[in-house]
Amino acid sequence: MATATQLAWLKTMVVPAQLTQAKWGVPASVTLAQCILESGWGQSQLALLCHNFFGVKAVSGQAYEQFPTREVVKGRSVMELASFAQYACPLDSFDAHAALLAKSSRYAPAMRHTGDPSAFASALRVCGYSTEPGYALSLVELIQEFGLEQYDTLPPDDPAVQEAA
């Protein structure tokens, strides 16, 4: 059950998710579910300090901050220190996340399911987006609980969304 504050925050994330869907093809529903899960409703230190709402790790030459993170390695939960990408603003985080999924061959199996958010979420887990065994199920549950699929239909009269397409 989400609080009123969490639901209000979620509403502010809809437009960035739809903009990146229009530009990159990643379903807004999956983006929103990942945003909720990865950023703890926007309250994680990674989200607050680095505008990184998706747990995206830094690549060489990119601004980053190090944070401890829990990973599942060979069936065991371990804590690791990882370098996470730092973004100037939330929209940059959304765009980088969607570009990563759309352009990386690693996530090509997920991109074949853009019309089916549940299959997309399952493919993300198989592609290795997260080491958490229940990751796909968590995404699907969030999509269903909060009716996030409604945001996969882009508003036809929103010029910002249409411009991104």
LUMVEXTI-630910 format. One record per residue (C-alpha): residue in one letter; residue number from 0; x, y, z. Coordinates in steps of 0.05 Angstrom, whole numbers, plus 5000, padded with zeros to 4 digits. Layout:
REM LUMVEXTI-630910
+------+-----+------+------+------+
! code ! pos !    X !    Y !    Z !
+------+-----+------+------+------+
!    A ! NUM !    X !    Y !    Z !
...
+------+-----+------+------+------+
This chain:
REM LUMVEXTI-630910
+------+-----+------+------+------+
! code ! pos !    X !    Y !    Z !
+------+-----+------+------+------+
!    M !   0 ! 5000 ! 5000 ! 5000 !
!    A !   1 ! 5029 ! 5066 ! 4979 !
!    T !   2 ! 5023 ! 5131 ! 5018 !
!    A !   3 ! 4992 ! 5194 ! 4990 !
!    T !   4 ! 5062 ! 5224 ! 4986 !
!    Q !   5 ! 5087 ! 5163 ! 4946 !
!    L !   6 ! 5028 ! 5167 ! 4898 !
!    A !   7 ! 5039 ! 5242 ! 4888 !
!    W !   8 ! 5113 ! 5228 ! 4873 !
!    L !   9 ! 5093 ! 5173 ! 4824 !
!    K !  10 ! 5050 ! 5222 ! 4785 !
!    T !  11 ! 5112 ! 5266 ! 4775 !
!    M !  12 ! 5148 ! 5207 ! 4744 !
!    V !  13 ! 5095 ! 5192 ! 4691 !
!    V !  14 ! 5115 ! 5245 ! 4640 !
!    P !  15 ! 5190 ! 5226 ! 4641 !
!    A !  16 ! 5170 ! 5153 ! 4633 !
!    Q !  17 ! 5125 ! 5169 ! 4574 !
!    L !  18 ! 5177 ! 5214 ! 4542 !
!    T !  19 ! 5228 ! 5158 ! 4544 !
!    Q !  20 ! 5176 ! 5108 ! 4518 !
!    A !  21 ! 5163 ! 5154 ! 4459 !
!    K !  22 ! 5238 ! 5163 ! 4446 !
!    W !  23 ! 5265 ! 5093 ! 4461 !
!    G !  24 ! 5206 ! 5045 ! 4463 !
!    V !  25 ! 5213 ! 5021 ! 4534 !
!    P !  26 ! 5143 ! 5013 ! 4564 !
!    A !  27 ! 5127 ! 5069 ! 4612 !
!    S !  28 ! 5095 ! 5018 ! 4659 !
!    V !  29 ! 5160 ! 4979 ! 4666 !
!    T !  30 ! 5201 ! 5043 ! 4673 !
!    L !  31 ! 5155 ! 5067 ! 4729 !
!    A !  32 ! 5157 ! 5000 ! 4765 !
!    Q !  33 ! 5233 ! 4999 ! 4760 !
!    C !  34 ! 5235 ! 5070 ! 4785 !
!    I !  35 ! 5193 ! 5053 ! 4846 !
!    L !  36 ! 5232 ! 4990 ! 4862 !
!    E !  37 ! 5303 ! 5015 ! 4847 !
!    S !  38 ! 5296 ! 5083 ! 4881 !
!    G !  39 ! 5250 ! 5064 ! 4940 !
!    W !  40 ! 5196 ! 5112 ! 4915 !
!    G !  41 ! 5250 ! 5164 ! 4900 !
!    Q !  42 ! 5277 ! 5164 ! 4971 !
!    S !  43 ! 5341 ! 5124 ! 4964 !
!    Q !  44 ! 5406 ! 5161 ! 4973 !
!    L !  45 ! 5424 ! 5143 ! 4902 !
!    A !  46 ! 5361 ! 5177 ! 4876 !
!    L !  47 ! 5366 ! 5237 ! 4923 !
!    L !  48 ! 5441 ! 5251 ! 4914 !
!    C !  49 ! 5454 ! 5227 ! 4843 !
!    H !  50 ! 5386 ! 5231 ! 4808 !
!    N !  51 ! 5396 ! 5157 ! 4792 !
!    F !  52 ! 5328 ! 5125 ! 4797 !
!    F !  53 ! 5346 ! 5058 ! 4764 !
!    G !  54 ! 5409 ! 5033 ! 4798 !
!    V !  55 ! 5449 ! 5044 ! 4734 !
!    K !  56 ! 5522 ! 5032 ! 4745 !
!    A !  57 ! 5573 ! 5082 ! 4718 !
!    V !  58 ! 5615 ! 5070 ! 4656 !
!    S !  59 ! 5686 ! 5093 ! 4646 !
!    G !  60 ! 5692 ! 5169 ! 4646 !
!    Q !  61 ! 5623 ! 5181 ! 4675 !
!    A !  62 ! 5610 ! 5219 ! 4739 !
!    Y !  63 ! 5594 ! 5170 ! 4795 !
!    E !  64 ! 5584 ! 5159 ! 4869 !
!    Q !  65 ! 5599 ! 5095 ! 4906 !
!    F !  66 ! 5545 ! 5062 ! 4947 !
!    P !  67 ! 5540 ! 4994 ! 4981 !
!    T !  68 ! 5491 ! 4949 ! 4944 !
!    R !  69 ! 5463 ! 4879 ! 4956 !
!    E !  70 ! 5475 ! 4829 ! 4900 !
!    V !  71 ! 5457 ! 4756 ! 4894 !
!    V !  72 ! 5518 ! 4717 ! 4873 !
!    K !  73 ! 5514 ! 4641 ! 4864 !
!    G !  74 ! 5450 ! 4641 ! 4905 !
!    R !  75 ! 5481 ! 4680 ! 4963 !
!    S !  76 ! 5464 ! 4751 ! 4983 !
!    V !  77 ! 5528 ! 4793 ! 4988 !
!    M !  78 ! 5542 ! 4867 ! 5000 !
!    E !  79 ! 5587 ! 4902 ! 4950 !
!    L !  80 ! 5612 ! 4972 ! 4939 !
!    A !  81 ! 5592 ! 4995 ! 4869 !
!    S !  82 ! 5601 ! 5057 ! 4826 !
!    F !  83 ! 5533 ! 5085 ! 4806 !
!    A !  84 ! 5522 ! 5136 ! 4751 !
!    Q !  85 ! 5508 ! 5207 ! 4772 !
!    Y !  86 ! 5459 ! 5250 ! 4732 !
!    A !  87 ! 5446 ! 5324 ! 4729 !
!    C !  88 ! 5370 ! 5316 ! 4735 !
!    P !  89 ! 5318 ! 5261 ! 4739 !
!    L !  90 ! 5301 ! 5265 ! 4664 !
!    D !  91 ! 5374 ! 5250 ! 4648 !
!    S !  92 ! 5368 ! 5187 ! 4690 !
!    F !  93 ! 5304 ! 5165 ! 4654 !
!    D !  94 ! 5336 ! 5178 ! 4586 !
!    A !  95 ! 5400 ! 5141 ! 4603 !
!    H !  96 ! 5361 ! 5082 ! 4631 !
!    A !  97 ! 5317 ! 5076 ! 4569 !
!    A !  98 ! 5376 ! 5085 ! 4522 !
!    L !  99 ! 5414 ! 5030 ! 4558 !
!    L ! 100 ! 5356 ! 4982 ! 4549 !
!    A ! 101 ! 5341 ! 5002 ! 4477 !
!    K ! 102 ! 5413 ! 5004 ! 4451 !
!    S ! 103 ! 5449 ! 4949 ! 4488 !
!    S ! 104 ! 5449 ! 4880 ! 4455 !
!    R ! 105 ! 5445 ! 4851 ! 4526 !
!    Y ! 106 ! 5373 ! 4876 ! 4532 !
!    A ! 107 ! 5350 ! 4861 ! 4461 !
!    P ! 108 ! 5308 ! 4802 ! 4486 !
!    A ! 109 ! 5269 ! 4850 ! 4531 !
!    M ! 110 ! 5259 ! 4900 ! 4474 !
!    R ! 111 ! 5224 ! 4846 ! 4434 !
!    H ! 112 ! 5168 ! 4850 ! 4486 !
!    T ! 113 ! 5152 ! 4924 ! 4487 !
!    G ! 114 ! 5078 ! 4909 ! 4478 !
!    D ! 115 ! 5076 ! 4862 ! 4538 !
!    P ! 116 ! 5101 ! 4893 ! 4603 !
!    S ! 117 ! 5101 ! 4827 ! 4641 !
!    A ! 118 ! 5143 ! 4792 ! 4588 !
!    F ! 119 ! 5188 ! 4853 ! 4585 !
!    A ! 120 ! 5199 ! 4850 ! 4660 !
!    S ! 121 ! 5214 ! 4775 ! 4657 !
!    A ! 122 ! 5264 ! 4786 ! 4601 !
!    L ! 123 ! 5298 ! 4841 ! 4640 !
!    R ! 124 ! 5312 ! 4792 ! 4696 !
!    V ! 125 ! 5337 ! 4739 ! 4648 !
!    C ! 126 ! 5382 ! 4791 ! 4613 !
!    G ! 127 ! 5414 ! 4806 ! 4680 !
!    Y ! 128 ! 5387 ! 4875 ! 4697 !
!    S ! 129 ! 5383 ! 4852 ! 4769 !
!    T ! 130 ! 5413 ! 4795 ! 4807 !
!    E ! 131 ! 5351 ! 4791 ! 4852 !
!    P ! 132 ! 5315 ! 4726 ! 4835 !
!    G ! 133 ! 5246 ! 4757 ! 4848 !
!    Y ! 134 ! 5260 ! 4820 ! 4808 !
!    A ! 135 ! 5211 ! 4807 ! 4750 !
!    L ! 136 ! 5155 ! 4786 ! 4798 !
!    S ! 137 ! 5166 ! 4850 ! 4839 !
!    L ! 138 ! 5160 ! 4892 ! 4776 !
!    V ! 139 ! 5097 ! 4856 ! 4752 !
!    E ! 140 ! 5065 ! 4864 ! 4821 !
!    L ! 141 ! 5079 ! 4939 ! 4820 !
!    I ! 142 ! 5051 ! 4946 ! 4750 !
!    Q ! 143 ! 4987 ! 4910 ! 4771 !
!    E ! 144 ! 4979 ! 4942 ! 4840 !
!    F ! 145 ! 4985 ! 5013 ! 4814 !
!    G ! 146 ! 4953 ! 5003 ! 4745 !
!    L ! 147 ! 5017 ! 5027 ! 4712 !
!    E ! 148 ! 4998 ! 4998 ! 4643 !
!    Q ! 149 ! 4951 ! 5057 ! 4634 !
!    Y ! 150 ! 5013 ! 5100 ! 4622 !
!    D ! 151 ! 5036 ! 5057 ! 4563 !
!    T ! 152 ! 4984 ! 5092 ! 4521 !
!    L ! 153 ! 5015 ! 5158 ! 4504 !
!    P ! 154 ! 4971 ! 5220 ! 4505 !
!    P ! 155 ! 4958 ! 5240 ! 4433 !
!    D ! 156 ! 4951 ! 5313 ! 4449 !
!    D ! 157 ! 5015 ! 5322 ! 4490 !
!    P ! 158 ! 5065 ! 5358 ! 4444 !
!    A ! 159 ! 5124 ! 5342 ! 4490 !
!    V ! 160 ! 5111 ! 5267 ! 4485 !
!    Q ! 161 ! 5097 ! 5271 ! 4411 !
!    E ! 162 ! 5161 ! 5311 ! 4399 !
!    A ! 163 ! 5202 ! 5257 ! 4434 !
!    A ! 164 ! 5174 ! 5203 ! 4388 !
+------+-----+------+------+------+
